[in-house]
Amino acid sequence: MLLKDITQVVKAKALTPLSDDILNMEIGKAFASDLMSDVLCYLRDVEDNVLLITGLTNLQIVHTASTIDIKAILVVRGKTVEEHVIEAAKDHEISIFVTDETLFSASGKIYCLENMHD
């Protein structure tokens, strides 16, 4: 599924600059967690493009994403992401989006979207 389809289904707003390459990126997996240790453990060998779905807004989300080459993060519950986190994401070429959806609701909508394409 394409990142632009995911962002539309959860009504996400981009916090970082967007390009057609980013929006047309094929997302092979989505992983929802607030435990960055779980993200590192479960996704360390994944070769697909991954969307990280989280309620965290601190710098650790960028550090974790850059460590395992995640290019897109979806922050849930309409949380505010501070400018220094957004700037770090830009420096690592990671896109950050925010949605008012809960972690559960966003994950469910993305799961349904993925199954519509099967």
N, CA, C and O atoms as CSV, one atom per row, in Angstrom:
chain,resi,resn,atom,element,x,y,z
A,1,MET,N,N,0.830,-1.171,0.000
A,1,MET,CA,C,0.000,0.000,0.000
A,1,MET,C,C,0.882,1.243,0.000
A,1,MET,O,O,1.990,1.238,0.535
A,2,LEU,N,N,0.377,2.284,-0.598
A,2,LEU,CA,C,1.146,3.511,-0.715
A,2,LEU,C,C,0.977,4.377,0.533
A,2,LEU,O,O,-0.088,4.401,1.149
A,3,LEU,N,N,2.040,5.080,0.888
A,3,LEU,CA,C,2.001,5.953,2.055
A,3,LEU,C,C,0.904,7.006,1.912
A,3,LEU,O,O,0.245,7.347,2.895
A,4,LYS,N,N,0.702,7.524,0.702
A,4,LYS,CA,C,-0.346,8.552,0.531
A,4,LYS,C,C,-1.738,7.990,0.833
A,4,LYS,O,O,-2.594,8.715,1.341
A,5,ASP,N,N,-1.979,6.703,0.524
A,5,ASP,CA,C,-3.268,6.080,0.836
A,5,ASP,C,C,-3.449,5.930,2.343
A,5,ASP,O,O,-4.540,6.133,2.875
A,6,ILE,N,N,-2.363,5.572,3.016
A,6,ILE,CA,C,-2.414,5.432,4.469
A,6,ILE,C,C,-2.712,6.777,5.113
A,6,ILE,O,O,-3.573,6.872,5.988
A,7,THR,N,N,-2.008,7.810,4.688
A,7,THR,CA,C,-2.209,9.122,5.305
A,7,THR,C,C,-3.628,9.639,5.058
A,7,THR,O,O,-4.193,10.341,5.897
A,8,GLN,N,N,-4.194,9.291,3.916
A,8,GLN,CA,C,-5.572,9.713,3.638
A,8,GLN,C,C,-6.578,8.982,4.521
A,8,GLN,O,O,-7.518,9.593,5.031
A,9,VAL,N,N,-6.384,7.679,4.702
A,9,VAL,CA,C,-7.364,6.898,5.452
A,9,VAL,C,C,-7.375,7.260,6.939
A,9,VAL,O,O,-8.401,7.110,7.603
A,10,VAL,N,N,-6.248,7.735,7.465
A,10,VAL,CA,C,-6.214,8.145,8.881
A,10,VAL,C,C,-6.243,9.658,9.039
A,10,VAL,O,O,-6.099,10.179,10.145
A,11,LYS,N,N,-6.428,10.358,7.927
A,11,LYS,CA,C,-6.503,11.827,7.916
A,11,LYS,C,C,-5.288,12.448,8.612
A,11,LYS,O,O,-5.415,13.282,9.509
A,12,ALA,N,N,-4.111,12.014,8.167
A,12,ALA,CA,C,-2.865,12.473,8.777
A,12,ALA,C,C,-2.372,13.761,8.130
A,12,ALA,O,O,-2.571,14.002,6.939
A,13,LYS,N,N,-1.733,14.567,8.941
A,13,LYS,CA,C,-1.125,15.815,8.491
A,13,LYS,C,C,0.390,15.630,8.512
A,13,LYS,O,O,0.946,15.106,9.477
A,14,ALA,N,N,1.047,16.061,7.447
A,14,ALA,CA,C,2.502,15.965,7.362
A,14,ALA,C,C,3.150,17.076,8.180
A,14,ALA,O,O,2.742,18.235,8.104
A,15,LEU,N,N,4.157,16.713,8.958
A,15,LEU,CA,C,4.919,17.697,9.722
A,15,LEU,C,C,6.268,17.980,9.078
A,15,LEU,O,O,6.959,18.924,9.461
A,16,THR,N,N,6.636,17.174,8.116
A,16,THR,CA,C,7.897,17.318,7.390
A,16,THR,C,C,7.574,17.527,5.918
A,16,THR,O,O,6.481,17.181,5.471
A,17,PRO,N,N,8.509,18.087,5.160
A,17,PRO,CA,C,8.257,18.299,3.728
A,17,PRO,C,C,7.971,16.977,3.003
A,17,PRO,O,O,8.517,15.928,3.343
A,18,LEU,N,N,7.113,17.063,2.013
A,18,LEU,CA,C,6.724,15.871,1.259
A,18,LEU,C,C,7.169,15.986,-0.193
A,18,LEU,O,O,7.253,17.075,-0.761
A,19,SER,N,N,7.448,14.836,-0.765
A,19,SER,CA,C,7.725,14.748,-2.195
A,19,SER,C,C,6.876,13.619,-2.754
A,19,SER,O,O,6.313,12.823,-2.002
A,20,ASP,N,N,6.787,13.553,-4.060
A,20,ASP,CA,C,6.055,12.445,-4.688
A,20,ASP,C,C,6.704,11.113,-4.342
A,20,ASP,O,O,6.007,10.109,-4.191
A,21,ASP,N,N,8.032,11.089,-4.214
A,21,ASP,CA,C,8.722,9.849,-3.853
A,21,ASP,C,C,8.269,9.339,-2.492
A,21,ASP,O,O,8.061,8.140,-2.308
A,22,ILE,N,N,8.120,10.249,-1.548
A,22,ILE,CA,C,7.686,9.852,-0.212
A,22,ILE,C,C,6.232,9.390,-0.245
A,22,ILE,O,O,5.906,8.318,0.267
A,23,LEU,N,N,5.374,10.185,-0.837
A,23,LEU,CA,C,3.950,9.841,-0.861
A,23,LEU,C,C,3.666,8.566,-1.644
A,23,LEU,O,O,2.715,7.847,-1.336
A,24,ASN,N,N,4.478,8.283,-2.646
A,24,ASN,CA,C,4.280,7.077,-3.457
A,24,ASN,C,C,5.118,5.897,-2.976
A,24,ASN,O,O,5.223,4.880,-3.663
A,25,MET,N,N,5.713,6.036,-1.792
A,25,MET,CA,C,6.490,4.940,-1.230
A,25,MET,C,C,5.565,3.771,-0.891
A,25,MET,O,O,4.521,3.950,-0.263
A,26,GLU,N,N,5.960,2.597,-1.310
A,26,GLU,CA,C,5.215,1.377,-1.007
A,26,GLU,C,C,5.577,0.949,0.416
A,26,GLU,O,O,6.737,0.674,0.721
A,27,ILE,N,N,4.566,0.898,1.273
A,27,ILE,CA,C,4.764,0.464,2.653
A,27,ILE,C,C,4.444,-1.022,2.730
A,27,ILE,O,O,3.321,-1.446,2.455
A,28,GLY,N,N,5.443,-1.801,3.105
A,28,GLY,CA,C,5.263,-3.248,3.195
A,28,GLY,C,C,4.788,-3.711,4.556
A,28,GLY,O,O,4.144,-4.752,4.676
A,29,LYS,N,N,5.111,-2.927,5.593
A,29,LYS,CA,C,4.724,-3.286,6.954
A,29,LYS,C,C,4.439,-2.020,7.758
A,29,LYS,O,O,5.041,-0.968,7.542
A,30,ALA,N,N,3.511,-2.159,8.679
A,30,ALA,CA,C,3.271,-1.118,9.668
A,30,ALA,C,C,3.463,-1.762,11.032
A,30,ALA,O,O,3.078,-2.912,11.242
A,31,PHE,N,N,4.053,-1.026,11.949
A,31,PHE,CA,C,4.322,-1.558,13.283
A,31,PHE,C,C,3.905,-0.507,14.292
A,31,PHE,O,O,4.390,0.625,14.253
A,32,ALA,N,N,3.006,-0.876,15.199
A,32,ALA,CA,C,2.488,0.051,16.196
A,32,ALA,C,C,3.070,-0.281,17.559
A,32,ALA,O,O,2.899,-1.388,18.069
A,33,SER,N,N,3.766,0.698,18.146
A,33,SER,CA,C,4.354,0.472,19.462
A,33,SER,C,C,4.817,1.785,20.071
A,33,SER,O,O,5.205,2.717,19.367
A,34,ASP,N,N,4.766,1.836,21.389
A,34,ASP,CA,C,5.376,2.936,22.121
A,34,ASP,C,C,6.680,2.484,22.773
A,34,ASP,O,O,7.369,3.282,23.409
A,35,LEU,N,N,7.013,1.216,22.616
A,35,LEU,CA,C,8.260,0.679,23.153
A,35,LEU,C,C,9.281,0.586,22.016
A,35,LEU,O,O,9.214,-0.314,21.180
A,36,MET,N,N,10.213,1.520,22.000
A,36,MET,CA,C,11.189,1.548,20.914
A,36,MET,C,C,12.103,0.324,20.951
A,36,MET,O,O,12.658,-0.053,19.919
A,37,SER,N,N,12.271,-0.301,22.113
A,37,SER,CA,C,13.044,-1.540,22.181
A,37,SER,C,C,12.342,-2.646,21.400
A,37,SER,O,O,13.007,-3.467,20.768
A,38,ASP,N,N,11.011,-2.682,21.433
A,38,ASP,CA,C,10.267,-3.663,20.632
A,38,ASP,C,C,10.428,-3.383,19.144
A,38,ASP,O,O,10.580,-4.308,18.346
A,39,VAL,N,N,10.395,-2.125,18.778
A,39,VAL,CA,C,10.583,-1.754,17.370
A,39,VAL,C,C,11.941,-2.259,16.888
A,39,VAL,O,O,12.039,-2.878,15.829
A,40,LEU,N,N,12.976,-1.995,17.663
A,40,LEU,CA,C,14.321,-2.433,17.284
A,40,LEU,C,C,14.416,-3.956,17.215
A,40,LEU,O,O,15.053,-4.499,16.312
A,41,CYS,N,N,13.796,-4.630,18.148
A,41,CYS,CA,C,13.861,-6.087,18.206
A,41,CYS,C,C,13.117,-6.740,17.040
A,41,CYS,O,O,13.655,-7.624,16.374
A,42,TYR,N,N,11.901,-6.310,16.801
A,42,TYR,CA,C,11.055,-6.971,15.806
A,42,TYR,C,C,11.309,-6.536,14.376
A,42,TYR,O,O,10.970,-7.268,13.447
A,43,LEU,N,N,11.888,-5.378,14.175
A,43,LEU,CA,C,12.041,-4.867,12.810
A,43,LEU,C,C,13.488,-4.813,12.332
A,43,LEU,O,O,13.747,-4.305,11.241
A,44,ARG,N,N,14.416,-5.309,13.097
A,44,ARG,CA,C,15.831,-5.154,12.739
A,44,ARG,C,C,16.204,-5.830,11.424
A,44,ARG,O,O,17.137,-5.384,10.756
A,45,ASP,N,N,15.507,-6.888,11.036
A,45,ASP,CA,C,15.843,-7.606,9.808
A,45,ASP,C,C,14.801,-7.444,8.699
A,45,ASP,O,O,14.858,-8.150,7.692
A,46,VAL,N,N,13.867,-6.535,8.870
A,46,VAL,CA,C,12.813,-6.329,7.883
A,46,VAL,C,C,13.381,-5.559,6.697
A,46,VAL,O,O,14.071,-4.554,6.865
A,47,GLU,N,N,13.080,-6.043,5.507
A,47,GLU,CA,C,13.583,-5.382,4.302
A,47,GLU,C,C,12.549,-4.490,3.636
A,47,GLU,O,O,12.895,-3.691,2.766
A,48,ASP,N,N,11.283,-4.611,4.030
A,48,ASP,CA,C,10.220,-3.767,3.481
A,48,ASP,C,C,10.322,-2.354,4.027
A,48,ASP,O,O,10.971,-2.115,5.045
A,49,ASN,N,N,9.671,-1.412,3.337
A,49,ASN,CA,C,9.490,-0.078,3.909
A,49,ASN,C,C,8.477,-0.197,5.033
A,49,ASN,O,O,7.415,-0.798,4.866
A,50,VAL,N,N,8.812,0.378,6.175
A,50,VAL,CA,C,7.991,0.246,7.376
A,50,VAL,C,C,7.431,1.604,7.783
A,50,VAL,O,O,8.115,2.624,7.700
A,51,LEU,N,N,6.180,1.596,8.222
A,51,LEU,CA,C,5.561,2.750,8.854
A,51,LEU,C,C,5.525,2.478,10.348
A,51,LEU,O,O,4.926,1.496,10.786
A,52,LEU,N,N,6.157,3.333,11.129
A,52,LEU,CA,C,6.105,3.228,12.586
A,52,LEU,C,C,4.926,4.056,13.078
A,52,LEU,O,O,4.827,5.248,12.787
A,53,ILE,N,N,4.035,3.415,13.824
A,53,ILE,CA,C,2.870,4.084,14.396
A,53,ILE,C,C,3.096,4.157,15.900
A,53,ILE,O,O,3.291,3.127,16.546
A,54,THR,N,N,3.073,5.351,16.461
A,54,THR,CA,C,3.403,5.501,17.877
A,54,THR,C,C,2.714,6.711,18.494
A,54,THR,O,O,2.286,7.635,17.802
A,55,GLY,N,N,2.624,6.672,19.807
A,55,GLY,CA,C,2.127,7.818,20.556
A,55,GLY,C,C,3.261,8.641,21.144
A,55,GLY,O,O,3.021,9.674,21.770
A,56,LEU,N,N,4.494,8.191,20.948
A,56,LEU,CA,C,5.646,8.928,21.454
A,56,LEU,C,C,5.968,10.102,20.544
A,56,LEU,O,O,5.738,10.048,19.336
A,57,THR,N,N,6.495,11.150,21.131
A,57,THR,CA,C,6.850,12.330,20.333
A,57,THR,C,C,8.269,12.802,20.627
A,57,THR,O,O,8.670,13.873,20.172
A,58,ASN,N,N,9.021,12.028,21.374
A,58,ASN,CA,C,10.362,12.473,21.734
A,58,ASN,C,C,11.387,12.100,20.658
A,58,ASN,O,O,11.063,11.434,19.675
A,59,LEU,N,N,12.597,12.533,20.863
A,59,LEU,CA,C,13.668,12.323,19.891
A,59,LEU,C,C,13.979,10.845,19.672
A,59,LEU,O,O,14.554,10.474,18.649
A,60,GLN,N,N,13.606,10.014,20.618
A,60,GLN,CA,C,13.885,8.577,20.502
A,60,GLN,C,C,13.208,7.953,19.283
A,60,GLN,O,O,13.726,6.986,18.724
A,61,ILE,N,N,12.072,8.483,18.866
A,61,ILE,CA,C,11.410,7.912,17.687
A,61,ILE,C,C,12.261,8.108,16.432
A,61,ILE,O,O,12.304,7.238,15.563
A,62,VAL,N,N,12.926,9.237,16.345
A,62,VAL,CA,C,13.801,9.503,15.196
A,62,VAL,C,C,15.052,8.644,15.276
A,62,VAL,O,O,15.481,8.081,14.269
A,63,HIS,N,N,15.639,8.536,16.458
A,63,HIS,CA,C,16.835,7.703,16.620
A,63,HIS,C,C,16.536,6.246,16.274
A,63,HIS,O,O,17.319,5.591,15.586
A,64,THR,N,N,15.411,5.750,16.751
A,64,THR,CA,C,15.021,4.368,16.464
A,64,THR,C,C,14.770,4.174,14.978
A,64,THR,O,O,15.251,3.210,14.382
A,65,ALA,N,N,14.028,5.077,14.389
A,65,ALA,CA,C,13.720,4.970,12.959
A,65,ALA,C,C,14.990,5.008,12.111
A,65,ALA,O,O,15.131,4.227,11.171
A,66,SER,N,N,15.899,5.897,12.435
A,66,SER,CA,C,17.122,6.008,11.628
A,66,SER,C,C,18.019,4.785,11.806
A,66,SER,O,O,18.729,4.403,10.876
A,67,THR,N,N,17.996,4.176,12.969
A,67,THR,CA,C,18.826,2.995,13.229
A,67,THR,C,C,18.447,1.826,12.329
A,67,THR,O,O,19.314,1.076,11.883
A,68,ILE,N,N,17.149,1.672,12.062
A,68,ILE,CA,C,16.714,0.519,11.250
A,68,ILE,C,C,16.072,0.953,9.930
A,68,ILE,O,O,15.315,0.199,9.318
A,69,ASP,N,N,16.381,2.161,9.508
A,69,ASP,CA,C,16.002,2.669,8.187
A,69,ASP,C,C,14.496,2.761,7.959
A,69,ASP,O,O,14.011,2.443,6.873
A,70,ILE,N,N,13.760,3.192,8.976
A,70,ILE,CA,C,12.338,3.489,8.817
A,70,ILE,C,C,12.233,4.903,8.259
A,70,ILE,O,O,12.860,5.825,8.781
A,71,LYS,N,N,11.447,5.076,7.207
A,71,LYS,CA,C,11.356,6.375,6.530
A,71,LYS,C,C,10.091,7.159,6.856
A,71,LYS,O,O,9.951,8.306,6.431
A,72,ALA,N,N,9.158,6.551,7.613
A,72,ALA,CA,C,7.905,7.260,7.910
A,72,ALA,C,C,7.404,6.901,9.309
A,72,ALA,O,O,7.401,5.736,9.709
A,73,ILE,N,N,6.982,7.930,10.037
A,73,ILE,CA,C,6.450,7.771,11.391
A,73,ILE,C,C,5.080,8.434,11.437
A,73,ILE,O,O,4.906,9.554,10.959
A,74,LEU,N,N,4.116,7.736,12.015
A,74,LEU,CA,C,2.775,8.276,12.225
A,74,LEU,C,C,2.556,8.430,13.725
A,74,LEU,O,O,2.531,7.442,14.459
A,75,VAL,N,N,2.399,9.667,14.175
A,75,VAL,CA,C,2.141,9.963,15.584
A,75,VAL,C,C,0.633,10.056,15.767
A,75,VAL,O,O,-0.054,10.756,15.024
A,76,VAL,N,N,0.130,9.342,16.763
A,76,VAL,CA,C,-1.315,9.255,16.973
A,76,VAL,C,C,-1.788,10.172,18.093
A,76,VAL,O,O,-0.990,10.817,18.774
A,77,ARG,N,N,-3.087,10.212,18.264
A,77,ARG,CA,C,-3.785,10.978,19.300
A,77,ARG,C,C,-3.573,12.481,19.196
A,77,ARG,O,O,-3.725,13.198,20.186
A,78,GLY,N,N,-3.220,12.969,18.001
A,78,GLY,CA,C,-3.098,14.397,17.770
A,78,GLY,C,C,-2.032,15.073,18.599
A,78,GLY,O,O,-2.108,16.275,18.854
A,79,LYS,N,N,-1.044,14.318,19.018
A,79,LYS,CA,C,0.005,14.877,19.871
A,79,LYS,C,C,0.850,15.900,19.128
A,79,LYS,O,O,0.983,15.852,17.905
A,80,THR,N,N,1.410,16.812,19.878
A,80,THR,CA,C,2.291,17.827,19.331
A,80,THR,C,C,3.713,17.282,19.302
A,80,THR,O,O,4.207,16.753,20.298
A,81,VAL,N,N,4.359,17.414,18.160
A,81,VAL,CA,C,5.756,17.016,18.015
A,81,VAL,C,C,6.587,18.287,18.015
A,81,VAL,O,O,6.365,19.186,17.204
A,82,GLU,N,N,7.539,18.355,18.925
A,82,GLU,CA,C,8.341,19.567,19.053
A,82,GLU,C,C,9.250,19.760,17.843
A,82,GLU,O,O,9.627,18.807,17.161
A,83,GLU,N,N,9.585,21.012,17.605
A,83,GLU,CA,C,10.345,21.390,16.412
A,83,GLU,C,C,11.697,20.685,16.325
A,83,GLU,O,O,12.125,20.323,15.229
A,84,HIS,N,N,12.375,20.484,17.442
A,84,HIS,CA,C,13.693,19.830,17.376
A,84,HIS,C,C,13.579,18.374,16.920
A,84,HIS,O,O,14.505,17.843,16.308
A,85,VAL,N,N,12.457,17.734,17.215
A,85,VAL,CA,C,12.223,16.362,16.745
A,85,VAL,C,C,11.947,16.375,15.244
A,85,VAL,O,O,12.449,15.525,14.510
A,86,ILE,N,N,11.156,17.330,14.795
A,86,ILE,CA,C,10.862,17.466,13.361
A,86,ILE,C,C,12.144,17.762,12.592
A,86,ILE,O,O,12.370,17.190,11.526
A,87,GLU,N,N,12.980,18.645,13.115
A,87,GLU,CA,C,14.251,18.968,12.445
A,87,GLU,C,C,15.167,17.752,12.371
A,87,GLU,O,O,15.820,17.531,11.351
A,88,ALA,N,N,15.223,16.961,13.443
A,88,ALA,CA,C,16.040,15.741,13.431
A,88,ALA,C,C,15.514,14.762,12.380
A,88,ALA,O,O,16.294,14.110,11.686
A,89,ALA,N,N,14.206,14.666,12.268
A,89,ALA,CA,C,13.608,13.784,11.258
A,89,ALA,C,C,13.991,14.256,9.857
A,89,ALA,O,O,14.346,13.440,9.007
A,90,LYS,N,N,13.923,15.550,9.613
A,90,LYS,CA,C,14.323,16.101,8.309
A,90,LYS,C,C,15.779,15.759,8.016
A,90,LYS,O,O,16.113,15.370,6.897
A,91,ASP,N,N,16.649,15.903,9.021
A,91,ASP,CA,C,18.070,15.604,8.844
A,91,ASP,C,C,18.312,14.149,8.465
A,91,ASP,O,O,19.268,13.837,7.755
A,92,HIS,N,N,17.436,13.253,8.945
A,92,HIS,CA,C,17.566,11.823,8.660
A,92,HIS,C,C,16.658,11.369,7.508
A,92,HIS,O,O,16.542,10.174,7.234
A,93,GLU,N,N,16.021,12.328,6.845
A,93,GLU,CA,C,15.107,12.050,5.728
A,93,GLU,C,C,13.989,11.089,6.138
A,93,GLU,O,O,13.658,10.141,5.425
A,94,ILE,N,N,13.424,11.370,7.308
A,94,ILE,CA,C,12.299,10.610,7.841
A,94,ILE,C,C,11.077,11.519,7.827
A,94,ILE,O,O,11.142,12.661,8.281
A,95,SER,N,N,9.977,11.017,7.314
A,95,SER,CA,C,8.734,11.791,7.282
A,95,SER,C,C,7.944,11.537,8.553
A,95,SER,O,O,7.816,10.397,8.998
A,96,ILE,N,N,7.417,12.600,9.131
A,96,ILE,CA,C,6.559,12.479,10.313
A,96,ILE,C,C,5.173,13.012,9.968
A,96,ILE,O,O,5.020,14.089,9.391
A,97,PHE,N,N,4.177,12.224,10.340
A,97,PHE,CA,C,2.780,12.584,10.151
A,97,PHE,C,C,2.099,12.522,11.513
A,97,PHE,O,O,2.557,11.813,12.409
A,98,VAL,N,N,1.012,13.260,11.668
A,98,VAL,CA,C,0.232,13.206,12.895
A,98,VAL,C,C,-1.239,13.025,12.551
A,98,VAL,O,O,-1.739,13.599,11.585
A,99,THR,N,N,-1.924,12.217,13.358
A,99,THR,CA,C,-3.352,11.977,13.184
A,99,THR,C,C,-4.045,12.087,14.533
A,99,THR,O,O,-3.432,11.863,15.577
A,100,ASP,N,N,-5.309,12.428,14.504
A,100,ASP,CA,C,-6.105,12.467,15.738
A,100,ASP,C,C,-6.584,11.075,16.153
A,100,ASP,O,O,-7.104,10.898,17.254
A,101,GLU,N,N,-6.409,10.095,15.278
A,101,GLU,CA,C,-6.828,8.722,15.574
A,101,GLU,C,C,-6.045,8.171,16.760
A,101,GLU,O,O,-4.927,8.608,17.030
A,102,THR,N,N,-6.635,7.215,17.466
A,102,THR,CA,C,-5.903,6.495,18.508
A,102,THR,C,C,-4.981,5.471,17.841
A,102,THR,O,O,-5.105,5.204,16.645
A,103,LEU,N,N,-4.077,4.914,18.603
A,103,LEU,CA,C,-3.181,3.878,18.080
A,103,LEU,C,C,-3.994,2.699,17.554
A,103,LEU,O,O,-3.715,2.180,16.473
A,104,PHE,N,N,-4.982,2.287,18.305
A,104,PHE,CA,C,-5.833,1.160,17.927
A,104,PHE,C,C,-6.611,1.455,16.650
A,104,PHE,O,O,-6.629,0.639,15.729
A,105,SER,N,N,-7.244,2.600,16.596
A,105,SER,CA,C,-8.064,2.969,15.442
A,105,SER,C,C,-7.217,3.136,14.180
A,105,SER,O,O,-7.588,2.638,13.117
A,106,ALA,N,N,-6.093,3.825,14.287
A,106,ALA,CA,C,-5.213,4.013,13.127
A,106,ALA,C,C,-4.708,2.668,12.618
A,106,ALA,O,O,-4.701,2.418,11.413
A,107,SER,N,N,-4.290,1.812,13.528
A,107,SER,CA,C,-3.797,0.490,13.139
A,107,SER,C,C,-4.888,-0.312,12.435
A,107,SER,O,O,-4.630,-0.969,11.427
A,108,GLY,N,N,-6.095,-0.254,12.966
A,108,GLY,CA,C,-7.212,-0.981,12.363
A,108,GLY,C,C,-7.551,-0.483,10.970
A,108,GLY,O,O,-7.802,-1.280,10.066
A,109,LYS,N,N,-7.560,0.823,10.792
A,109,LYS,CA,C,-7.861,1.385,9.478
A,109,LYS,C,C,-6.775,1.025,8.456
A,109,LYS,O,O,-7.070,0.734,7.297
A,110,ILE,N,N,-5.527,1.049,8.902
A,110,ILE,CA,C,-4.424,0.696,8.003
A,110,ILE,C,C,-4.494,-0.796,7.673
A,110,ILE,O,O,-4.250,-1.189,6.532
A,111,TYR,N,N,-4.822,-1.616,8.649
A,111,TYR,CA,C,-4.971,-3.053,8.413
A,111,TYR,C,C,-6.074,-3.314,7.385
A,111,TYR,O,O,-5.894,-4.110,6.463
A,112,CYS,N,N,-7.203,-2.650,7.546
A,112,CYS,CA,C,-8.314,-2.818,6.584
A,112,CYS,C,C,-7.903,-2.339,5.192
A,112,CYS,O,O,-8.240,-2.981,4.197
A,113,LEU,N,N,-7.192,-1.238,5.108
A,113,LEU,CA,C,-6.726,-0.731,3.824
A,113,LEU,C,C,-5.811,-1.742,3.151
A,113,LEU,O,O,-5.922,-1.983,1.949
A,114,GLU,N,N,-4.913,-2.330,3.918
A,114,GLU,CA,C,-3.976,-3.306,3.364
A,114,GLU,C,C,-4.721,-4.547,2.848
A,114,GLU,O,O,-4.355,-5.102,1.812
A,115,ASN,N,N,-5.746,-4.973,3.558
A,115,ASN,CA,C,-6.500,-6.156,3.147
A,115,ASN,C,C,-7.411,-5.890,1.965
A,115,ASN,O,O,-7.800,-6.826,1.267
A,116,MET,N,N,-7.762,-4.632,1.723
A,116,MET,CA,C,-8.555,-4.295,0.542
A,116,MET,C,C,-7.735,-4.496,-0.722
A,116,MET,O,O,-8.289,-4.768,-1.788
A,117,HIS,N,N,-6.409,-4.361,-0.608
A,117,HIS,CA,C,-5.519,-4.474,-1.768
A,117,HIS,C,C,-5.113,-5.909,-2.054
A,117,HIS,O,O,-4.496,-6.175,-3.085
A,118,ASP,N,N,-5.445,-6.844,-1.166
A,118,ASP,CA,C,-5.086,-8.259,-1.386
A,118,ASP,C,C,-6.041,-8.939,-2.339
A,118,ASP,O,O,-5.883,-10.124,-2.630
